[in-house]
Amino acid sequence: MEFRTDILGEPYEAADLELRPDNEGPVGATLVRRLTPQPTDGSPRRAVLYLHGYVDYFFQTHLADHYAALGYSFYALDLRKYGRSLREHQSPNFVRDLREYDEELDEAVRIIREQDGHTELLVNGHSTGGLIAALWTARRAGRGLVDGLFLNSPFLAMPTNVAVRTLGAPAVGALGRLAATRKLPAPLNPHYVHSLHRDHRGSWDFDLTLKPAEGFPMYAGWLAAIQHGHRQVRRGLHIDCPVLLMASTGSISTSKWHPDLHRRDAVLRADDIAALGPRLGRQVTVVRIEGGVHDLVLSGPEARAQVFTELDRWLKAYQ
């Protein structure tokens, strides 16, 4: 596997993972890494694999800095049809089944463990990446591949009430089977990204072509795949490693700018996330972050410090 200097510059490297083609043509994913010196005395050689959210890619270098300070080599996957991996002939973010991501996850873990020689692996997933990570970890239970799972505002339920989710699911499922590439009228609220980016009302710098404020089209097949994943969560996943789940203490739904966009989850219902946490496995720690936004590590300084404090506490308990 050949790594090159990543778009983030040194010390980040990136490698292309060529995957099986789908009905749109060639498919690939991108593995980004930042290696940290590892012990040679037989102590655990630790690594973390990060999975981004919907309409997203890896750019949170301060998260990698934190893990590196703890002695973890840091890896991040830009999944197929996202971020660094999106190709001109592809429909952004589109899959028909979340199990399609197993291919790049399996290959990334093979590189981390076999090629780079790490003996312990923490998987860290945000939002849609949190749902994908949880489902994949459950499917790989019993193989000793994942030693811990940290979920940052995982997408465990649609941000609608139970009646709407229940009544709408059959229609979405049928549309997903019959017209998977049908575009649905569900654009993202641009105020969330505007609350983050330094060119608007935020303090973070990222590529707005890879993470556009208005998002990408939402496809019926993708939404049906997400809802199938949600049903699996509600039935219970039986993840066999310790799980840390974090969510904000509050959510906000608004079509206009509001100051609480800097202090609440503007994408998902934080209470739903926290309520579903115990269904993931037998060792689940749920932590609510006061003042946290949807991507908790992009929250304001106080909330962000709380995230890292709670993460460190949990890692000390289970590493």
C-alpha positions as CSV (number, residue, x, y, z in Angstrom):
1,M,0.0,0.0,0.0
2,E,1.6,3.3,-1.1
3,F,0.9,6.4,0.9
4,R,1.4,10.0,-0.3
5,T,1.3,13.3,1.5
6,D,-2.4,14.1,2.2
7,I,-4.2,17.3,1.3
8,L,-3.8,18.3,5.0
9,G,0.0,18.2,4.6
10,E,2.6,16.5,6.8
11,P,2.4,14.5,9.0
12,Y,-0.8,13.2,7.3
13,E,-0.5,10.6,4.5
14,A,-3.2,9.1,2.3
15,A,-3.6,6.0,0.3
16,D,-6.2,5.0,-2.3
17,L,-8.2,1.8,-1.6
18,E,-9.4,0.4,-4.9
19,L,-12.7,-1.4,-4.3
20,R,-15.1,-3.6,-6.3
21,P,-16.9,-1.5,-9.0
22,D,-20.6,-0.9,-8.6
23,N,-23.3,0.0,-11.2
24,E,-21.9,3.5,-11.5
25,G,-18.4,2.2,-12.3
26,P,-15.0,2.2,-10.5
27,V,-15.2,2.7,-6.7
28,G,-12.5,3.7,-4.2
29,A,-12.0,4.9,-0.6
30,T,-9.2,6.9,0.9
31,L,-7.3,6.0,4.1
32,V,-5.6,8.9,5.8
33,R,-3.0,8.2,8.5
34,R,-0.8,10.0,11.0
35,L,1.6,7.5,12.5
36,T,2.7,7.9,16.2
37,P,5.8,6.2,17.6
38,Q,4.8,2.9,19.1
39,P,6.4,0.9,22.0
40,T,8.8,-1.9,21.2
41,D,8.8,-3.6,24.6
42,G,5.7,-5.7,23.9
43,S,3.2,-3.1,25.2
44,P,0.1,-2.6,23.2
45,R,0.5,-0.7,19.9
46,R,-2.6,1.4,19.8
47,A,-4.4,2.9,16.8
48,V,-7.8,4.7,16.2
49,L,-9.8,4.6,13.0
50,Y,-12.1,7.6,12.4
51,L,-15.3,7.5,10.3
52,H,-16.8,10.8,9.2
53,G,-20.5,11.8,9.0
54,Y,-22.9,12.5,6.2
55,V,-21.8,15.2,3.7
56,D,-18.4,15.1,5.4
57,Y,-14.8,14.1,5.3
58,F,-11.9,14.0,7.7
59,F,-10.4,17.4,8.5
60,Q,-10.5,17.5,12.4
61,T,-6.8,17.6,12.9
62,H,-7.1,18.6,16.6
63,L,-8.9,15.3,17.2
64,A,-5.9,13.5,15.7
65,D,-3.6,15.7,17.8
66,H,-5.4,14.5,21.0
67,Y,-5.1,10.9,20.1
68,A,-1.4,11.3,19.1
69,A,-0.7,12.8,22.5
70,L,-2.2,9.7,24.1
71,G,0.1,7.5,22.0
72,Y,-2.4,6.4,19.3
73,S,-1.6,6.3,15.6
74,F,-4.5,8.0,13.9
75,Y,-6.3,6.7,10.8
76,A,-9.4,8.1,9.0
77,L,-11.4,6.7,6.2
78,D,-13.1,8.9,3.6
79,L,-15.7,6.4,2.6
80,R,-16.6,5.6,-1.0
81,K,-18.3,8.6,-2.7
82,Y,-17.4,11.0,0.1
83,G,-14.8,13.7,0.4
84,R,-11.4,12.6,-1.0
85,S,-13.0,9.5,-2.5
86,L,-15.8,11.1,-4.6
87,R,-15.3,10.7,-8.3
88,E,-16.9,12.6,-11.2
89,H,-19.0,9.7,-12.4
90,Q,-20.5,9.0,-8.9
91,S,-23.6,10.0,-7.1
92,P,-22.3,11.6,-3.8
93,N,-22.8,9.5,-0.7
94,F,-24.9,6.9,-2.5
95,V,-25.1,3.3,-1.5
96,R,-28.0,0.8,-1.5
97,D,-26.9,-1.1,1.6
98,L,-24.7,0.0,4.5
99,R,-22.9,-3.3,4.3
100,E,-21.2,-2.0,1.1
101,Y,-18.8,-0.1,3.5
102,D,-17.6,-3.4,4.9
103,E,-15.1,-3.7,2.1
104,E,-13.1,-0.5,2.9
105,L,-13.5,-1.0,6.6
106,D,-12.1,-4.5,6.5
107,E,-9.2,-3.4,4.3
108,A,-8.4,-0.4,6.5
109,V,-8.3,-2.7,9.6
110,R,-6.1,-5.1,7.8
111,I,-3.6,-2.4,7.0
112,I,-3.7,-1.0,10.5
113,R,-3.3,-4.4,12.2
114,E,-1.3,-6.5,9.7
115,Q,0.7,-4.0,7.6
116,D,1.3,-1.3,10.3
117,G,1.5,-3.7,13.2
118,H,-1.0,-2.2,15.7
119,T,-2.4,-4.6,18.3
120,E,-5.3,-2.6,19.7
121,L,-7.9,-0.7,17.7
122,L,-10.4,2.0,18.8
123,V,-13.0,2.8,16.2
124,N,-14.4,6.4,16.4
125,G,-17.5,7.2,14.3
126,H,-19.4,10.5,14.0
127,S,-23.1,10.7,12.9
128,T,-23.7,8.5,9.9
129,G,-20.1,7.2,10.4
130,G,-21.2,6.3,13.9
131,L,-24.1,4.2,12.6
132,I,-21.9,2.5,10.0
133,A,-19.2,1.8,12.6
134,A,-21.7,0.3,15.1
135,L,-23.3,-2.0,12.5
136,W,-19.9,-3.1,11.2
137,T,-18.5,-3.7,14.7
138,A,-21.5,-5.8,15.5
139,R,-21.1,-7.9,12.3
140,R,-17.4,-8.5,13.2
141,A,-18.1,-9.5,16.8
142,G,-16.0,-12.4,18.1
143,R,-13.1,-11.7,15.7
144,G,-11.0,-9.6,18.1
145,L,-10.8,-6.7,15.6
146,V,-12.2,-3.9,17.6
147,D,-11.2,-3.2,21.2
148,G,-13.4,-0.2,21.8
149,L,-16.0,2.0,20.0
150,F,-16.4,5.7,20.5
151,L,-19.6,7.2,18.9
152,N,-19.9,10.9,18.5
153,S,-23.6,11.9,18.0
154,P,-24.2,8.6,16.0
155,F,-27.1,8.6,13.5
156,L,-29.2,6.0,15.3
157,A,-32.7,7.4,14.4
158,M,-34.3,9.8,12.0
159,P,-34.8,13.2,13.5
160,T,-38.6,12.9,13.4
161,N,-41.2,11.6,15.8
162,V,-42.0,7.9,16.1
163,A,-45.3,8.0,14.2
164,V,-43.6,9.6,11.1
165,R,-40.8,7.2,11.2
166,T,-43.1,4.2,11.5
167,L,-45.6,5.3,8.9
168,G,-43.0,6.5,6.4
169,A,-40.6,3.6,6.5
170,P,-42.6,1.2,4.2
171,A,-42.9,3.9,1.6
172,V,-39.2,4.7,1.7
173,G,-38.3,1.1,1.6
174,A,-40.4,0.5,-1.5
175,L,-39.1,3.6,-3.2
176,G,-35.5,2.5,-2.4
177,R,-36.1,-0.8,-4.1
178,L,-37.9,0.5,-7.1
179,A,-36.1,3.8,-7.7
180,A,-32.9,3.8,-5.7
181,T,-31.4,6.8,-7.4
182,R,-34.6,9.0,-7.0
183,K,-33.6,12.3,-5.5
184,L,-35.7,13.3,-2.5
185,P,-36.5,16.9,-1.5
186,A,-34.6,16.9,1.8
187,P,-31.8,19.5,1.6
188,L,-29.7,20.1,4.7
189,N,-30.1,23.2,6.7
190,P,-27.1,25.3,5.7
191,H,-27.1,27.1,9.1
192,Y,-25.3,24.1,10.7
193,V,-22.3,24.3,8.4
194,H,-22.4,28.1,8.6
195,S,-22.2,27.9,12.4
196,L,-18.9,25.9,12.0
197,H,-17.0,27.5,9.1
198,R,-14.8,30.5,9.8
199,D,-16.0,32.3,6.6
200,H,-19.5,32.5,8.1
201,R,-20.3,32.3,11.9
202,G,-17.9,29.6,13.0
203,S,-14.2,29.2,13.8
204,W,-13.2,26.1,11.8
205,D,-11.6,25.8,8.4
206,F,-12.6,23.1,6.0
207,D,-13.2,22.6,2.3
208,L,-16.7,23.7,1.4
209,T,-16.6,21.7,-1.8
210,L,-16.1,18.5,0.2
211,K,-18.5,19.6,2.9
212,P,-21.0,22.0,1.3
213,A,-23.4,23.9,3.5
214,E,-26.4,22.9,1.3
215,G,-25.3,19.2,1.3
216,F,-25.7,16.8,-1.6
217,P,-28.9,15.2,-3.0
218,M,-30.5,12.6,-0.8
219,Y,-31.3,9.4,-2.7
220,A,-34.2,7.0,-1.9
221,G,-31.9,4.0,-1.9
222,W,-29.5,5.6,0.6
223,L,-32.4,6.6,2.9
224,A,-33.8,3.1,2.7
225,A,-30.4,1.7,3.7
226,I,-30.2,4.1,6.6
227,Q,-33.7,3.1,7.9
228,H,-32.8,-0.6,7.6
229,G,-29.8,0.2,9.8
230,H,-32.0,2.0,12.3
231,R,-34.2,-1.0,12.6
232,Q,-31.2,-3.2,13.4
233,V,-30.3,-0.8,16.2
234,R,-33.7,-0.8,17.6
235,R,-33.6,-4.7,17.7
236,G,-30.2,-4.6,19.4
237,L,-26.7,-5.0,18.0
238,H,-24.9,-7.1,20.7
239,I,-21.5,-5.3,20.2
240,D,-18.9,-7.2,22.1
241,C,-16.5,-4.4,23.0
242,P,-16.9,-1.4,25.3
243,V,-18.8,1.5,23.8
244,L,-18.7,5.2,24.6
245,L,-21.6,7.1,23.2
246,M,-21.7,10.9,23.4
247,A,-24.5,13.3,22.5
248,S,-25.4,16.9,23.2
249,T,-27.7,17.8,26.1
250,G,-30.1,19.5,23.6
251,S,-31.1,19.8,20.0
252,I,-32.4,22.6,17.9
253,S,-34.5,22.7,14.7
254,T,-34.7,26.0,12.9
255,S,-34.9,27.4,9.4
256,K,-33.3,30.7,10.5
257,W,-30.1,31.6,12.2
258,H,-30.2,31.2,16.0
259,P,-27.4,31.6,18.6
260,D,-28.2,28.1,20.0
261,L,-26.8,26.6,16.8
262,H,-23.5,27.1,18.6
263,R,-24.7,25.1,21.6
264,R,-27.1,22.4,20.5
265,D,-27.3,19.5,18.0
266,A,-28.8,21.1,14.8
267,V,-28.9,17.8,12.9
268,L,-30.2,15.0,15.1
269,R,-32.3,14.6,18.2
270,A,-29.8,14.2,21.0
271,D,-32.4,12.6,23.4
272,D,-33.1,9.9,20.8
273,I,-29.4,9.1,20.4
274,A,-29.0,8.7,24.2
275,A,-32.1,6.6,24.6
276,L,-31.0,4.1,22.0
277,G,-27.4,3.8,23.3
278,P,-28.1,0.8,25.6
279,R,-29.3,-1.3,22.6
280,L,-25.9,-1.3,21.1
281,G,-24.3,-3.8,23.6
282,R,-23.8,-4.8,27.2
283,Q,-21.0,-2.3,28.0
284,V,-22.3,1.1,26.9
285,T,-21.4,4.3,28.6
286,V,-23.6,7.3,27.7
287,V,-22.3,10.8,28.2
288,R,-24.2,14.0,27.5
289,I,-22.2,17.1,26.6
290,E,-23.5,20.5,27.8
291,G,-23.3,23.0,25.0
292,G,-22.3,20.4,22.4
293,V,-23.0,20.8,18.7
294,H,-23.7,17.9,16.4
295,D,-20.0,17.1,15.7
296,L,-19.1,17.3,19.4
297,V,-15.4,17.8,18.7
298,L,-16.3,21.0,16.8
299,S,-18.1,22.5,19.8
300,G,-17.1,25.6,21.7
301,P,-14.0,25.4,23.9
302,E,-15.8,24.4,27.1
303,A,-17.9,21.6,25.6
304,R,-14.9,20.4,23.5
305,A,-12.8,20.1,26.6
306,Q,-15.6,18.1,28.3
307,V,-15.6,15.7,25.3
308,F,-11.9,15.1,25.6
309,T,-12.0,14.8,29.4
310,E,-14.7,12.1,29.2
311,L,-13.0,10.3,26.4
312,D,-9.7,10.2,28.3
313,R,-11.6,8.9,31.4
314,W,-13.2,6.1,29.5
315,L,-10.0,5.1,27.7
316,K,-8.2,4.9,31.0
317,A,-11.0,2.6,32.3
318,Y,-10.9,0.2,29.4
319,Q,-7.4,0.3,27.9
